[in-house]
Amino acid sequence: MPFFKITLMRSTIGLPKKTQGVVHALGLRKRMATVFKPVNASTAGQIMKIKELVAVSEVEEAMTQAEMRATRKPDPGLRNLVFLFFLLRWTRKAVLQLRGRGLFGTLREAYIAIRKTLYGLFLRSPGVRSKVQAQLGEAIAKLENKLVPKGPGINRYLALPKEGWSETQIRAELDKLGEMKHTRWEDGLVSGAVYHGGDALIKLQAEAFQRFMVSNPIHPDVFPGVRKMEAEIVAMVLAMFNAPNGAAGVTTSGGTESILMACLSARQKAHAERGVTEPEIIVPETAHAAFRKAGSYFNIKVHLVACPAPSYRVHIPSVSRLINSNTVLLVGSAPNYPHGIIDDIPALSRLALRRKRALPLHVDCCLGSFIVPFLARAGFPTVPFDFVVKGVTSISCDTHKYGFAPKGNSTLLYRTPALRTYQYFVSPDWSGGVYASPSIAGSRPGALIASCWASLMSQGESGYLSACHSIVGAAKKVETAVREHPSLRDDLCVIGEPLVSVVAFTSKTLNIYDIADSMSAKGWHLNALQDPPAVHVAVTLPIVVAIDRLIGDVVAVVEEEKEKERVRIVEGKGAKGSAMGDVAALYGVAGSLPNKSVVVQLASGFLDTLYKA
């Protein structure tokens, strides 16, 4: 007869309740020890039954306990802690908002946001949306007809030629492309855009470009001359802006990249030194749009500060109220693009320095570039704006504007090398080797650096001082005409007190966008502004020679618009009639919409059009 080893618990304590029930039901609790004894078939069957029931009951017990854990209510203490965290977080945000904008400012922002949302919903409603899309389609088609050449004599090249062209063919096609119908910047009819240093300088730049055509500063051992020129460009611009000993800088592809890198450096510095994870910058609303782009690219909150009349400089008390523990950068312009006004840089400096850990202060001098540093020596009024102001930590300066270098050149200057380090990117563990770059780009065109260096060395201080005399002198002439000419002084008014090369003017009696469209009809390309509606002229060397023609055409256009207003009044239609030109239509609509999504779509359509072959 077989023996079976039976191991029984001396007590059922500790077993799952269902198991205890099985043991009691089978009457086995009285067996208190492990025994070896012969068993018959009946007893063996009971034993197997116990084992199966015990196994099943343990599985069921485990499942029951898992279900209980899953349905168990969260620990009240942990839940309260999480709730307290979110409450404190949003309370802090509310306090900072009220402190920065005030009660009425906060309510105004809330009203604007709600109005914008509701208008957006209205634009997306079925009946309205179809009409808006149809009108947008018409406007974009009109842009395409204007920008994309079509018709007889226009060849479109959408694939590589089967056989390469001859040099003669290429030169002939390049001549055709250069002669396409355009606004005559060569005659001085374009505001800004082309910062021409003269035909002789262009020839010299082309020679420098050709000499270093294949160079790339990412390989300084291969192109040591480019490395030397780049370092010297930075050193020359630093000296021009009165940088202290040991100051540093970089070259970039343009003013936008310079501004982006300044914002990135400030963000990284605040994160490394103060642990800031929700960075904010405080920017005049007239500052360059690149600061808003930096906010979008680098997840930085951008606080826009009003620049109220009559000075149109950034409102310092508003800046002061907005500063908090998340602030990583203050910004001022010297001058700003819309109105040519230099912000109160010394006042911004005092705000930056008053904190225990001084805040970085960036001065955007991309437009002022090689004009503002020479104002005093040229005999024009000026204000402090550069590294002489103690709180200024970085300055952006475009060498491709009034430095007359080819497009694609700018500089970013820092008070200390440590600030520059925060914009570097280094990857020490890449399989391709240690990778390091000073800015966004990796490979860069050394030919542009060579052309920039040639421009600076060719002009020298005397050349830039002479250009300052001519350019600012012409801008003063425009300003004086608007303020004093009998046909202009009652209808146009200059915005603020411009000190550099840009003069902006608006009108309280006429539609300023009609004036812009009428100037376009006369061949001029001026810049339309908004908030407030205005037009500006950015004087360049080509415009200097056409400045009298510009003033004469403005006078003629204003007289024509005044006559139209008089006719409308006589006809009982009222003064300041509906604007009909392209500029008037675009900016008139943009200014009246609480939600700018339509303008965004139109601008996106414009950008799409640029890539239609």
C-alpha positions in Angstrom: 0.0 0.0 0.0 1.5 3.4 -1.0 2.6 5.9 1.6 1.6 9.6 1.2 3.3 12.5 3.1 0.7 14.8 4.5 1.9 18.2 5.8 -0.8 20.0 7.8 -0.7 23.3 9.6 -1.1 23.1 13.3 -3.4 26.0 13.0 -5.4 27.7 10.1 -4.3 31.1 11.3 -2.6 32.9 8.5 -4.2 31.0 5.7 -6.6 32.8 3.4 -10.2 32.8 4.7 -11.4 30.6 1.8 -8.6 28.1 2.5 -9.6 28.0 6.2 -13.1 27.2 5.2 -12.0 24.3 3.0 -9.9 22.8 5.8 -12.7 23.1 8.3 -15.2 21.6 5.9 -13.1 18.6 5.3 -12.5 18.0 9.1 -8.7 18.0 8.8 -7.9 20.6 11.5 -7.4 17.9 14.1 -4.5 16.4 12.3 -1.7 18.4 14.0 1.5 16.9 12.6 3.3 15.6 9.5 2.7 11.9 9.3 3.8 9.0 7.0 1.1 6.5 6.9 -0.6 4.3 4.4 -3.7 5.8 2.8 -6.6 4.3 1.1 -8.1 5.6 -2.1 -10.8 7.6 -0.3 -8.3 9.4 1.8 -6.1 10.1 -1.2 -9.0 11.5 -3.0 -9.7 13.9 -0.1 -6.1 15.0 -0.1 -6.1 15.8 -3.8 -9.4 17.6 -3.5 -7.9 19.7 -0.6 -4.9 20.6 -2.8 -7.0 21.7 -5.7 -9.4 23.7 -3.6 -6.5 25.3 -1.7 -4.8 26.3 -5.0 -8.0 27.7 -6.5 -8.9 29.6 -3.3 -5.4 31.2 -3.2 -5.7 32.4 -6.7 -9.2 33.8 -6.1 -7.9 35.5 -2.9 -5.0 37.1 -4.8 -7.4 38.4 -7.5 -9.8 39.8 -4.8 -6.9 41.6 -3.1 -5.7 43.0 -6.5 -9.3 44.3 -7.2 -9.4 45.9 -3.7 -6.1 47.6 -4.3 -7.3 48.8 -7.7 -10.5 50.2 -6.3 -9.0 51.5 -3.1 -9.5 55.2 -2.7 -6.3 57.4 -3.0 -4.6 58.3 0.2 -6.4 61.5 1.3 -3.0 63.1 2.4 -1.4 62.6 -1.1 -4.6 63.9 -2.8 -4.6 67.0 -0.6 -0.9 67.6 -1.3 -1.4 67.4 -5.1 -4.3 69.8 -4.8 -2.3 72.2 -2.7 0.5 72.1 -5.2 -1.8 73.1 -8.1 -3.6 75.7 -6.0 -0.3 77.4 -5.0 0.9 77.2 -8.6 -2.1 79.0 -10.1 -2.3 81.4 -7.2 1.2 82.4 -7.9 0.4 82.9 -11.6 -2.6 85.0 -10.7 -0.6 87.1 -8.3 2.2 87.7 -10.9 -0.5 88.6 -13.5 -2.2 91.1 -11.2 1.1 92.6 -10.1 2.4 92.9 -13.7 -0.8 94.1 -15.4 -2.9 95.4 -12.6 -6.6 94.6 -12.1 -7.9 96.7 -15.1 -5.0 95.4 -17.3 -5.8 91.8 -16.4 -9.5 92.4 -17.1 -8.7 94.0 -20.4 -6.5 91.1 -21.4 -9.3 88.7 -20.4 -11.8 90.7 -22.5 -9.5 90.7 -25.5 -8.9 86.9 -25.2 -12.6 86.2 -24.9 -13.5 88.5 -27.8 -10.7 86.9 -29.9 -12.0 83.4 -29.1 -15.6 84.2 -29.9 -14.7 85.9 -33.2 -12.6 82.9 -34.1 -15.6 80.6 -33.5 -17.7 83.0 -35.6 -15.2 82.8 -38.5 -15.3 79.0 -38.3 -19.1 78.8 -38.5 -20.3 77.0 -41.7 -21.8 79.9 -43.6 -19.1 82.4 -42.7 -16.1 80.1 -43.2 -16.9 79.3 -46.8 -17.2 83.1 -47.6 -13.9 83.9 -45.8 -12.1 81.0 -47.6 -13.4 82.2 -50.9 -12.2 85.8 -50.3 -8.8 84.5 -49.1 -8.5 82.4 -52.2 -9.1 85.5 -54.3 -6.6 87.6 -52.4 -3.9 84.9 -52.6 -4.6 84.4 -56.3 -4.0 88.1 -56.8 -0.7 87.9 -54.9 0.3 85.0 -57.1 -0.5 86.9 -60.3 1.6 89.8 -59.0 4.6 87.8 -57.8 4.8 84.7 -60.1 5.6 85.6 -63.7 3.5 84.0 -66.3 2.7 84.3 -70.0 4.8 84.5 -73.2 8.5 84.7 -72.8 8.5 83.2 -69.3 10.4 79.9 -69.1 9.9 77.7 -66.0 12.6 75.2 -65.1 11.1 72.5 -62.9 13.8 69.8 -63.4 17.5 69.6 -64.0 18.4 70.1 -67.7 19.4 66.9 -69.4 22.7 68.5 -70.4 24.4 71.3 -68.5 24.0 74.8 -69.9 26.9 76.7 -71.4 28.2 79.8 -69.6 26.8 82.0 -72.3 23.3 80.5 -71.8 23.5 81.0 -68.0 24.7 84.6 -68.2 21.9 85.4 -70.6 19.3 83.9 -68.3 20.8 85.7 -65.3 20.5 89.0 -67.2 16.8 88.3 -67.9 16.2 87.5 -64.3 18.0 90.7 -63.1 15.9 92.8 -65.5 12.5 91.5 -64.4 10.1 94.3 -63.6 10.6 95.6 -60.0 10.5 98.6 -57.8 13.6 100.7 -58.8 15.8 100.5 -55.7 18.6 101.6 -58.0 16.9 105.0 -58.3 16.4 105.4 -54.5 12.7 104.5 -54.6 12.8 101.8 -51.9 12.7 102.5 -48.2 15.3 100.4 -46.4 15.7 96.9 -47.9 18.8 97.7 -50.0 21.7 99.1 -47.9 23.9 99.9 -50.9 27.5 101.1 -50.3 28.3 102.0 -53.9 29.3 100.2 -57.0 33.0 100.2 -56.2 32.3 98.5 -52.8 30.1 95.9 -54.5 32.9 95.0 -56.9 35.3 94.6 -54.0 32.9 92.5 -52.1 32.5 90.2 -55.2 36.2 89.7 -55.4 36.4 88.8 -51.7 33.5 86.5 -52.1 35.1 84.7 -55.0 38.5 84.4 -53.2 36.9 82.5 -50.3 34.0 80.9 -52.2 34.5 77.4 -50.9 35.5 78.3 -47.3 33.6 77.2 -44.2 34.5 78.6 -40.8 33.5 75.3 -39.1 37.0 74.1 -40.3 39.3 76.8 -38.9 42.4 74.6 -39.6 41.5 74.4 -43.3 40.5 78.1 -43.6 42.6 80.0 -41.1 42.1 83.3 -42.9 38.3 83.1 -42.5 38.7 82.5 -38.8 41.0 85.5 -38.5 38.6 87.8 -40.4 35.6 86.7 -38.4 37.4 87.4 -35.1 38.5 90.8 -36.4 34.9 91.7 -37.4 33.7 91.0 -33.9 36.6 92.9 -32.4 35.9 96.0 -34.6 32.2 96.1 -33.8 32.9 95.6 -30.1 35.2 98.6 -30.1 32.6 100.7 -32.0 30.1 100.0 -29.2 32.5 100.8 -26.4 32.7 97.3 -25.1 34.9 96.7 -21.9 38.1 94.7 -22.0 37.4 91.0 -22.3 34.0 91.5 -24.0 33.1 88.8 -26.6 30.8 88.3 -29.6 29.9 86.1 -32.6 28.9 86.7 -36.2 25.5 85.5 -37.4 23.4 85.3 -40.5 21.3 88.3 -39.8 19.5 90.4 -37.1 16.9 87.7 -36.5 19.6 85.1 -35.6 21.4 87.6 -33.4 18.2 88.3 -31.5 17.3 84.6 -31.2 20.8 83.8 -29.8 20.6 86.6 -27.3 17.2 85.3 -26.0 18.6 81.7 -25.9 21.7 82.8 -24.0 19.5 84.6 -21.4 17.2 81.6 -21.0 20.0 79.2 -20.6 21.8 81.4 -18.1 18.6 81.8 -15.9 18.1 78.0 -16.0 21.7 77.2 -15.0 22.1 79.9 -12.4 18.6 80.3 -10.9 16.8 77.2 -11.9 14.1 79.1 -14.0 11.9 76.7 -15.8 9.2 79.1 -17.0 11.3 81.9 -18.6 9.8 85.3 -19.5 11.2 88.3 -21.4 9.9 91.8 -21.3 9.9 93.5 -24.7 8.6 96.9 -26.0 5.7 96.3 -28.4 7.7 98.2 -31.0 10.7 95.9 -30.7 11.6 93.6 -33.7 9.3 90.7 -34.3 12.3 88.4 -33.9 11.8 88.6 -30.1 8.3 87.1 -30.6 9.8 84.4 -32.8 12.4 83.6 -30.1 9.5 83.2 -27.6 7.8 80.8 -30.1 11.0 78.8 -30.8 12.4 78.6 -27.3 9.2 78.3 -25.2 9.7 81.7 -23.6 6.8 83.8 -22.5 6.9 87.3 -24.1 5.5 90.2 -22.2 4.8 93.1 -24.6 4.9 96.6 -23.1 3.2 99.6 -24.5 5.2 102.5 -26.0 2.7 105.3 -25.6 2.6 108.7 -27.3 4.0 111.3 -27.4 7.5 109.8 -26.9 6.7 106.3 -28.2 9.4 104.9 -26.0 8.8 101.8 -23.8 6.8 102.6 -20.7 9.4 102.0 -17.9 6.9 101.7 -14.9 5.1 98.9 -16.8 8.4 97.1 -17.4 9.1 97.4 -13.6 5.8 95.9 -12.6 6.3 92.9 -14.9 9.7 91.9 -13.5 9.4 88.7 -11.4 11.4 85.6 -10.5 10.8 84.1 -14.0 12.2 87.2 -15.9 15.3 86.3 -17.8 15.8 89.3 -20.1 14.9 93.0 -20.6 14.9 94.5 -24.1 15.3 97.9 -25.5 15.7 99.2 -29.1 18.3 101.7 -30.5 16.3 102.5 -32.6 13.1 100.4 -33.1 12.1 99.5 -36.7 8.6 101.1 -36.8 9.3 104.6 -35.7 13.0 105.0 -35.4 12.8 105.8 -31.7 15.5 104.9 -29.2 14.2 103.5 -26.0 15.3 104.8 -22.6 18.2 102.4 -22.2 19.6 104.0 -19.0 16.2 103.5 -17.3 16.1 99.9 -18.4 19.6 99.5 -17.1 18.6 100.7 -13.6 15.7 98.2 -13.6 18.1 95.4 -14.6 20.7 96.2 -11.9 18.3 96.8 -9.0 17.9 93.1 -8.4 20.3 91.1 -6.2 21.2 89.1 -9.3 21.2 91.6 -12.1 19.0 90.7 -15.1 20.5 90.6 -18.6 19.6 93.7 -20.7 19.7 93.4 -24.5 19.8 96.4 -26.8 18.7 95.7 -30.4 20.9 97.9 -32.6 20.4 96.0 -35.8 18.9 98.9 -37.6 21.0 101.6 -35.9 24.1 99.5 -36.7 26.9 101.7 -38.1 24.8 104.9 -37.8 24.0 105.3 -34.1 27.7 105.0 -32.9 28.6 107.9 -35.1 25.7 110.3 -34.3 27.7 112.4 -31.8 30.8 112.7 -34.0 28.6 113.7 -36.9 27.0 116.5 -34.9 23.6 115.0 -34.4 21.8 114.6 -31.0 22.1 111.2 -29.4 21.4 109.3 -26.1 23.3 106.6 -24.2 22.6 103.2 -25.6 25.7 101.0 -25.7 28.1 99.3 -23.3 28.8 102.6 -21.6 25.5 102.0 -19.9 26.4 99.7 -17.1 23.4 97.3 -17.2 23.7 96.6 -21.0 24.9 93.0 -21.3 24.4 92.3 -25.0 23.9 94.2 -28.3 22.8 93.0 -31.7 24.3 94.9 -34.7 23.7 94.2 -38.4 26.8 94.7 -40.5 24.7 94.1 -43.6 22.6 97.2 -43.0 24.5 100.5 -42.6 27.8 98.5 -42.4 27.1 97.9 -46.2 28.2 94.3 -46.0 26.4 91.7 -48.2 23.1 90.3 -46.9 23.6 87.4 -44.5 25.9 89.3 -42.0 25.3 90.4 -38.5 27.0 90.4 -35.1 25.9 89.7 -31.5 28.1 91.3 -28.8 28.3 90.3 -25.1 29.8 92.1 -22.1 31.5 88.9 -21.0 32.6 85.6 -22.6 30.6 83.7 -20.0 27.3 85.1 -21.5 28.4 84.0 -25.0 29.0 80.5 -23.7 25.3 80.0 -22.9 24.4 80.1 -26.6 27.0 77.4 -27.6 25.9 73.9 -28.6 28.3 71.1 -27.8 27.7 67.4 -28.3 30.7 65.5 -26.7 29.5 61.9 -27.4 28.4 62.0 -31.0 29.7 59.0 -33.0 31.0 61.4 -35.6 33.3 63.1 -33.1 33.0 66.0 -30.7 30.6 68.5 -32.3 30.5 72.2 -31.3 29.0 75.3 -33.0 28.6 78.8 -31.7 25.1 79.5 -33.0 22.2 77.9 -34.9 24.1 77.1 -38.1 26.8 74.4 -38.5 28.4 75.1 -41.8 28.5 78.8 -42.7 29.6 80.7 -45.8 33.1 82.0 -45.2 32.8 84.0 -48.4 30.2 86.2 -46.7 32.6 86.8 -43.8 35.3 87.7 -46.2 33.0 90.2 -48.0 32.0 91.7 -44.7 35.6 92.1 -43.5 36.4 93.8 -46.9 33.5 96.2 -46.4 34.5 97.3 -42.9 38.2 97.7 -43.9 37.2 99.6 -47.1 34.9 102.1 -45.4 36.8 102.7 -42.1 35.6 105.2 -39.5 35.8 108.1 -42.0 33.5 106.3 -44.5 30.9 105.5 -41.9 31.1 109.0 -40.5 30.4 110.4 -43.9 27.5 108.0 -44.5 26.1 109.0 -41.1 26.2 112.7 -42.2 24.4 111.9 -45.5 21.8 109.5 -44.3 20.7 111.2 -41.0 20.9 114.5 -42.7 18.4 113.3 -45.3 16.1 111.8 -42.6 16.2 115.2 -40.8 15.1 116.8 -44.1 12.1 114.5 -44.4 11.2 115.2 -40.7 11.5 118.9 -41.1 9.3 118.8 -44.3 6.5 116.9 -42.5 6.6 119.2 -39.5 6.9 122.5 -41.4 5.8 122.3 -45.0 2.6 124.3 -45.5 1.0 121.4 -47.4 1.9 118.8 -44.8 2.1 120.2 -41.3 -1.7 120.4 -40.8 -2.4 116.9 -42.1 0.7 114.8 -41.2 2.5 114.4 -38.0 5.8 112.8 -37.1 5.7 110.0 -34.6 8.0 110.8 -31.6 11.5 112.2 -31.9 13.4 110.1 -34.4 17.2 110.4 -34.0 18.5 108.1 -36.6 17.6 107.1 -40.2 13.9 106.3 -39.9 11.1 108.8 -40.0 7.5 107.7 -39.4 4.4 109.8 -39.9 0.7 109.4 -39.5 -2.4 111.5 -40.2 -5.5 112.5 -38.2 -7.3 114.0 -41.2 -6.5 111.6 -44.1 -6.3 107.8 -44.5 -2.6 107.2 -44.2 -2.9 103.9 -46.1 -4.4 105.8 -49.1 -1.2 107.9 -49.0 1.0 104.8 -49.0 -1.0 103.4 -52.0 -0.7 106.7 -53.9 3.0 106.8 -53.3 3.2 103.2 -54.6 1.4 104.4 -57.8 4.3 106.9 -58.2 6.9 104.1 -58.0 7.8 104.3 -54.3 8.1 101.4 -51.9 7.4 102.8 -48.5 6.7 100.8 -45.3 3.1 100.7 -43.9 2.8 100.4 -40.1 -0.1 99.6 -37.7 -1.0 100.4 -34.1 -1.1 103.3 -34.9 -1.6 103.4 -38.6 1.4 105.1 -40.2 4.0 105.1 -42.9 7.8 105.2 -42.5 10.8 106.0 -44.6 14.1 104.2 -43.8 16.7 106.4 -45.5 19.6 104.6 -47.2 22.4 106.0 -49.4 20.3 105.4 -52.6 17.4 107.4 -51.1 19.7 110.3 -50.2 20.1 111.2 -53.9 16.3 111.1 -54.4 15.2 112.8 -51.1 13.9 115.9 -52.8 11.8 113.8 -55.2 10.4 111.9 -52.2 9.3 115.0 -50.4 7.8 116.5 -53.6 5.8 113.3 -54.2 4.5 113.2 -50.6 3.3 116.8 -51.0 1.6 116.0 -54.3 -0.1 112.9 -52.9 -1.3 114.7 -49.8 -2.8 117.5 -51.9 -4.5 114.9 -54.1 -6.0 113.1 -51.0 -7.2 116.4 -49.5 -8.9 117.2 -52.8 -10.6 113.8 -52.7 -11.8 114.5 -49.2 -13.2 117.9 -50.2 -15.1 116.2 -53.1 -16.6 113.6 -50.8 -17.7 116.3 -48.3 -19.4 118.3 -51.1 -21.1 115.1 -52.3 -22.3 114.4 -48.8 -20.3 111.2 -48.4 -18.2 112.5 -45.5 -14.5 112.9 -45.1 -12.0 110.1 -44.9 -13.7 107.7 -47.3 -13.2 104.0 -47.6 -9.7 103.1 -48.6 -9.4 101.0 -51.8 -5.7 100.3 -52.4 -3.8 97.1 -51.6 -2.1 98.5 -48.5 -5.3 100.1 -47.3 -7.2 96.9 -47.7 -4.7 94.7 -45.9 -4.0 97.0 -42.9 -7.5 98.3 -42.7 -8.9 94.8 -42.4 -6.0 93.7 -40.0 -6.7 96.7 -37.7 -10.4 96.0 -37.5 -10.3 92.3 -36.7 -10.3 91.2 -33.1 -9.0 87.8 -34.3 -6.1 87.9 -36.7 -6.5 84.3 -38.0 -7.6 85.6 -41.4 -4.4 87.8 -41.6 -2.3 84.8 -40.6 -3.8 82.7 -43.4 -3.2 85.5 -45.9 0.4 85.8 -44.8 0.9 82.1 -44.9 -0.6 82.1 -48.5 1.9 84.8 -49.4 4.8 82.7 -48.1 3.5 79.7 -50.0 3.5 81.8 -53.1 7.2 82.6 -52.8 7.9 78.9 -53.5 5.8 78.6 -56.6 8.1 78.1 -59.6 
